[in-house]
């Protein structure tokens, strides 16, 4: 890709300088900033697009995605409260954004609140199909609530659907195998 995001950002900045009222330019600028790993600036651009046109394609999802990515980084840095707040913001912007919902469930489980995690997963908007990451989070919640069959089933579905939370799925599979005293499978899952 080389300097493609940097060059695109320059062009989108020029377009915004000519017409700052076009939400689509702010969405594209947000995508450029995301590609440059400037998530805070990307959030500002997506939010500006939403302000200009709440229905601008990509604005709402971009704002939710940028907050989710920031939350994942915060959680990895042991800032669970910050992660939870950002994921809450993401879901306030786009309640159907499944990566935010799945990650918030994981944050709640890590904090020892499986009931709240289940509430987050169950709160998905009506008609929303559980995506791969939601299935991975569901597997974790079922594991910590001692539903081993449900955990194994959700983990298998998440793996088959191509979840990005494959490490979490492997961990769930390992714990399920260990609780069922299938030590070989448990050992392979934690490799």
C-alpha positions in Angstrom: 0.0 0.0 0.0 2.9 2.3 0.7 1.7 5.9 1.3 -1.8 5.2 0.0 -3.7 6.2 3.3 -1.4 9.2 3.7 -2.0 10.4 0.2 -5.7 9.7 0.4 -5.9 11.7 3.7 -4.3 14.6 1.9 -6.9 14.5 -0.8 -9.7 14.1 1.6 -8.4 17.0 3.7 -8.4 19.1 0.5 -11.9 18.1 -0.4 -13.1 19.0 3.1 -11.4 22.4 2.9 -13.4 23.0 -0.3 -16.7 21.7 1.1 -16.7 20.8 4.8 -20.5 20.1 4.7 -20.2 16.8 2.8 -20.5 14.0 5.2 -19.0 11.5 2.8 -15.6 13.3 2.8 -15.5 13.0 6.6 -16.3 9.3 6.4 -13.5 8.8 3.9 -11.1 10.9 6.1 -12.1 8.7 9.1 -11.2 5.6 7.1 -7.8 7.1 6.1 -7.1 7.9 9.7 -8.1 4.4 10.8 -5.6 2.9 8.3 -2.9 5.2 9.8 -3.8 3.9 13.3 -5.0 7.3 14.4 -8.2 6.1 16.1 -8.9 9.2 18.1 -8.8 11.4 15.0 -10.9 8.8 13.1 -13.6 9.0 15.8 -13.7 12.8 15.3 -14.1 12.4 11.6 -16.8 9.8 11.8 -18.6 11.9 14.5 -18.5 15.0 12.2 -20.0 12.9 9.4 -22.8 11.8 11.7 -23.4 15.3 12.8 -23.7 16.5 9.2 -25.8 13.5 8.1 -26.9 10.9 10.6 -27.7 8.6 7.7 -24.4 9.0 5.9 -23.2 5.5 4.7 -20.4 4.3 6.9 -20.6 7.1 9.5 -22.4 5.3 12.3 -20.5 2.0 11.8 -17.2 3.8 11.5 -17.8 5.7 14.8 -18.8 2.5 16.5 -15.8 0.6 15.0 -13.3 3.2 16.0 -14.5 3.2 19.6 -14.5 -0.6 19.6 -10.9 -0.8 18.4 -9.9 1.8 21.0 -11.7 -0.3 23.7 -9.9 -3.5 22.7 -6.5 -1.6 23.0 -7.6 -0.2 26.4 -8.7 -3.7 27.6 -5.3 -5.2 26.5 -3.6 -2.4 28.6 -5.6 -3.4 31.7 -7.9 -0.4 31.5 -11.2 -2.3 31.7 -13.2 0.7 32.9 -12.1 2.7 29.9 -12.8 -0.2 27.6 -16.3 -0.7 29.0 -17.1 3.0 28.6 -15.9 3.1 24.9 -17.9 -0.1 24.1 -21.0 1.5 25.7 -20.5 4.5 23.5 -20.1 2.3 20.5 -23.4 0.6 21.2 -25.1 3.9 21.9 -24.1 5.0 18.4 -25.0 1.7 16.7 -26.8 -0.9 18.9 -26.5 -3.5 16.1 -22.7 -3.3 16.0 -21.8 -6.8 17.0 -18.1 -6.5 17.6 -18.8 -3.9 20.3 -21.4 -6.1 21.9 -19.2 -9.2 21.8 -16.2 -7.4 23.3 -18.4 -5.8 26.0 -19.5 -9.3 27.0 -15.9 -10.4 27.2 -15.1 -7.4 29.4 -18.0 -8.2 31.7 -16.9 -11.9 32.0 -13.3 -10.8 32.8 -14.8 -8.5 35.5 -16.6 -11.5 37.0 -20.1 -10.5 35.9 -21.4 -13.3 33.7 -25.0 -12.2 34.2 -24.2 -8.7 32.8 -22.4 -10.3 29.9 -25.4 -12.5 29.1 -27.6 -9.4 29.3 -25.3 -7.6 26.7 -25.5 -10.6 24.4 -29.3 -11.0 24.8 -29.8 -7.3 24.2 -28.9 -7.5 20.5 -31.5 -5.8 18.4 -34.3 -8.0 17.3 -33.6 -9.7 14.0 -29.8 -9.3 14.3 -28.2 -12.6 13.4 -25.4 -13.7 15.7 -22.1 -13.1 13.9 -18.9 -15.1 14.5 -17.7 -12.8 17.2 -21.0 -12.9 19.0 -20.9 -16.7 18.9 -17.4 -16.6 20.5 -18.6 -14.3 23.3 -21.6 -16.5 23.7 -19.4 -19.6 24.1 -17.4 -17.8 26.8 -20.6 -16.8 28.7 -21.9 -20.3 28.5 -18.6 -21.7 29.8 -18.6 -19.5 32.8 -22.2 -20.3 33.6 -21.4 -24.0 33.5 -23.3 -24.8 30.3 -20.6 -27.0 28.8 -22.7 -28.3 25.9 -23.8 -24.8 25.0 -20.2 -23.5 25.2 -18.9 -26.3 23.0 -21.7 -25.7 20.4 -21.2 -21.9 20.3 -17.4 -22.3 20.1 -17.8 -24.7 17.1 -20.2 -22.4 15.4 -17.9 -19.4 16.0 -14.9 -21.3 14.6 -16.9 -22.5 11.5 -18.1 -19.0 10.9 -14.6 -17.5 10.9 -14.5 -15.5 14.2 -11.7 -13.1 14.7 -11.7 -14.1 18.4 -10.1 -17.4 17.6 -7.9 -17.3 20.7 -11.0 -17.0 22.9 -12.6 -19.9 21.1 -9.6 -22.1 21.6 -9.6 -21.2 25.3 -13.2 -22.1 25.7 -12.7 -25.4 23.8 -9.7 -26.1 26.1 -11.7 -25.5 29.3 -14.7 -27.5 28.1 -12.3 -30.4 27.2 -10.6 -30.2 30.6 -13.9 -30.2 32.5 -14.9 -33.2 30.5 -11.5 -34.8 31.4 -10.5 -35.0 27.8 -6.9 -34.1 28.6 -5.4 -34.6 25.1 -7.9 -32.2 23.5 -7.5 -29.7 26.4 -3.7 -29.7 25.9 -4.0 -29.2 22.2 -6.5 -26.3 22.7 -4.0 -24.4 24.8 -1.0 -24.9 22.5 
